[in-house]
Amino acid sequence: MENELPVKKTYRKRWILLGVLGVVIITGLLVNIFWFKPAIVTPISEPIVLPTRVQIMADGLSETPDNPSNLPEAPIFTLPTPKPQMKPVCGEDAQWLVLLVGIDYRGEGYLYGLADVIRIARIDFVNMTVNMVALPRDLIVEAPEGRFDIPDPYKLNQAYLFGTPGMRHYTGTGDGASALAEIIRYNFGITIDHYGVVNFETFIKFIDSIGGVEIDLPMAVSDEDFGGFPAGKQTLNGTRALALARVRRDYGDDYRVNNQTLILRSVLNKLINPAVLVRLPDLLEEFTGGFLTDLSIEQLGRTGICFLRNFDGDNLHTFQVPKELLSSGSSFIPTLNDNAFVYTWDQRLVDWVYQSLMGE
């Protein structure tokens, strides 16, 4: 009898501990089902939702939307359909068209910002290649009727600004990336699948977090606004990398785009380095919320990291618009209420963009 009481107390403690453990496990499962799992599969930012290009009229006939005045017809870019036996190495989609944007907003967040860097990348998950086209920010573009509440034409980099939360001149859903994506589709016929946007602050912090970027400058650079850079190999921290990406005075926009390409290549080479690759889940967690994308944490963690693990940096092909496809000049931009430097263009540029994205 004297030993029964301690034994009963011991069993009671065990049952209490088991009960507490059960509550913890059930709570964890509920959190995973109702909060954590939906959180990682939900897009980090708003998805791109664009109206259909072909509208069905009341009489059953279809009507193709108007085209920009500088083109003979509405441009349409169609991705090739891979053969059934050719399966993607990563993810479920054979290819993505991704809009990559760097904005010049200096404050925290993404309230405003002009598109300082505009790239369209075709990521081929079957052949594991990337074809990336740089679009000049000074391209003069038109807007589809009724989608913006301010008159066109615009400079291409303005399209992003007009869709930002601080401006709200875009009548569609989403943010600046959606507005820019619709302008790109109207003028070039390219329908964007996904997007990524970074501001100055995130760019600097991210470059620093991966230990800087190594570049090899073909010539020395001297700039009144951003300082000098010697020729040859050098490692740049985030602040210096941003400065080089913005050098334009006395060099022109072509030189600026070329420097941005050097930096992008270096970042990619860093990310596929095994020493950095193992840190990507932690980096993703650290910077989620510091950039905009319609991809989810799950997509970035699964498809993105898989791609980097299987990607060869030599399979990144970058394209910069040939000068002969652009005409530089001055044009009146209503939103600036003044004449401004712009690049005019025609069907030849559209054809070149298509060929470059396809790697032809």
Secondary structure, DSSP 8 states (H G I E B T S, - for coil): -TTHHHHHHHHHHHHHHHHHHHHHHHHHHHHIIIIIHHHHHSBSS-------SSEE-TTS-EE-----TTSSS----------TT---SSSS-SEEEEEEEEE---SSSSSS--EEEEEEEEEETTTTEEEEEE--TTBEE---TTSBSS-S-EEHHHHHHHTSTTT--B-SSS-HHHHHHHHHHHHH-----EEEEE-HHHHHHHHHHTT-EEEEESS-EEETTTEEE-SEEEEE-HHHHHHHHH--TTT-HHHHHHHHHHHHHHHHHHHTSHHHHTTHHHHHHHHTTSSEESSBHHHIIIIIHHHHHH--GGGEEEEE--GGG-EEEEEEETTTTEEEEEEE--HHHHHHHHHHHHT-
